[in-house]
């Protein structure tokens, strides 16, 4: 039950709020009524609003100086000046009405306000024509005494009729305009504007070309200006029936202001119809002043409507801003969370930069190591070449030694032959010694045989010693021949087998070392290129990390500023409007 009561109160309060929004403030309404009645009471108190001015006769003008004549002419035209000021005030108000109505159309796209604003504008243009004609700024044929009252009556009749016709066209069709394309609405506005303009121009042309205009002022009659009686009835009828019906179809401050504007319009016509008997008299000036008020009331309505539109948009914007505020707060929290990750990313980037620096340093060390290996490999290739040359020299030396040992073996063979010869000589000597001994024995019989015997013994001993020596030399020579033969054979074997077997291996080693040198050079070039790429990568990463750090710093600053703005907006929501 309590909930139902609360909901009912909310509905009633919302309806009251909508009703108050669709009307102008009551103080404005009562102020308009008071202004319309106030001149009557002031007249009762003796205050007169007429501005006839002093009539300047030719005799008086002849007796005045130039300056006095100038002042006298201004005094005589006092009524005309006041009339012009009042009329052009109304015209300017009509211009403001049409401008605000067009601004309202640009905001809402509703053609009703601009249609009625255009109608009021052309009514003001008719008033402007009335003023120009009264001041003889246009070529008018009719006399002023008849022109001013007649054009006033025509302008007021035009004002009443064009407003009634415009509102009647819009009554009952308001809902249809909501579903019409804005371009079609603009076309409708242009058609109404053209029709009003043509009608106003036709009336102006007709009035300005007539030499004789009907009499509109009857000072001794009850209706001193009967031509203003019909517009008065039209304004009263519009205020009682037409405008309220239009307000029910289109509740808005402007449509409500039209109802209120009927009060000063009817009062204007009443002062003219029952009180004005001459140009610029009391009722004449009051009527012109109240006509300004009649234009100001719709202007106030449009202004209030424009302000309400702005306030509604501001409230909608405020609601959207509050929604956006919640979203932005969540976004700020997410950004703050993301900044924590970005701090970790920054640290990882710094670690990555340090690792890239270490990698670059290691790559540089590897390049130096590979360069050292390449240099040592080249030295090793050179040493292996020298070893190969030494082995070639050894092979040549072995061949030379083998040749020399062969010559020694050949000489040893000759020694063998010599020892054989000595042995043969020893044998023959021994035979000779034996023969000598035999001869000595045979000679002992004679006295000469004693010497031969001694010689034979010495020869025999020498032959035995020679043979013994030859026999002792012969084994030595044979051993030397065998040793030389073995040495020659072993030297040839070493030269032909070992040296020839070592040479291809040394070639393979040399080729391998050369390939190692080439590989080391290739590795050095690739590592140098890798070092260059690593250095470029390190520079790029360093630059990227620097930009990332700067961006993160700016992001952190923006988040802090946004957080401050959000806090300020939370404390004072109106600060954003």
C-alpha angles and dihedrals in degrees: 000000000000090000091052091051092049092049090048090051090050092051092048092046091049091049091048089048092050090046092052091046091054093054136062117247115282090234089064091051094049090043090056091049091048093050091049092052098037097078090056092055091043089054089052087054090055101260112142122199097190120125106193097146127203116302111237113214124198091247092054091047091053092056095050130088121239094264092043090049090051092052092045092052091052091050091051090051094050093112092050091051093050091046091052093049092050094046095047091047087059091046092051090049090053089052090052090050094055092045093052091045091054090048088051090052091051089055101042107016089227110145096200099082096046092047092056091039090056090049091053090045094056089045086056090048089056088053088051090053089050090054095047091048092049091052091047091240087133128056101258123173100197122080120264096242091063098029099060098049093041096048089046091054092045092049093049092047090049090049094052096043097045092050093047092047093047094048091045090054090052098045111103093007098076094100091052093059091062090066097042122103111257089237090058090048089053089051090051090051091050092050092051090046091051093048092049091047093050092048092049092047091049092053092046092049092047093049096045094051098049116102094193121041124188120260112261103173125073109174096187097047129090089241099049091183107024094175088070092053094077094052088048091056090046092052091047092049091047091050094048103038116003103045096043090050089050089048091054090053094042111022108195138127090257095053089045089049088057089060091050092045089062088070098062090036091055091042090051092053091044093055089048096044098047105021116031115089101158142018115286095005124142098274091041093059093041090053092050091049092049089049087062088052089050089058093043095058095062087042089055090048093052091045091051091047090049090050091048091051089051091047092049090049089046091051090047089047090047090052090047089047091052089051089046088047091058090046092047091048089054089045091050090050090049090047090049089051090047090051088060088056090045089055088055089046089051092052091047088050091051090049089048090050090051090048090050089050091051090045090051090049091048090048090052091050091048089051090053090046092049090047089052091048090048090051093047091046089053089050089048090051088052091048092048088051089052090048089050090051090048090050089051089051090048090051090051090046091050090050090049091047090048089053091048092047087051089054089048089050089050090050089047087055090053089049088053090052090048092051089049089052091048089049090052090047089050090050092050090044089052090050088050090049090051089049089047090050090050089049090048093053089049090048096050086082084065122049095246096067095081093075095046089052092055092046091047090053092048092048091047091049091047091047091050092047091046092049091045090050092046090049090049092049093047096067090045091052091046091051090048091049090050091047092048091047091050091046092050091047093047092045091051090046091051092046097046100036112026100032093044089047093050095049097067090045091052088049090051090048090049092049091047092049090048090050088048089052091050091047090048090051090048091048089048091052093046092046089047089052089045089050090051091048090046090050091049089045090049091049091046092048091046091050092044092048090049090052090045091051091049091047091048090049090051090046090051090049091048091049091050091048091047090049090052091048091048091050090048091047090048090054095042114018092178091064090080095055 
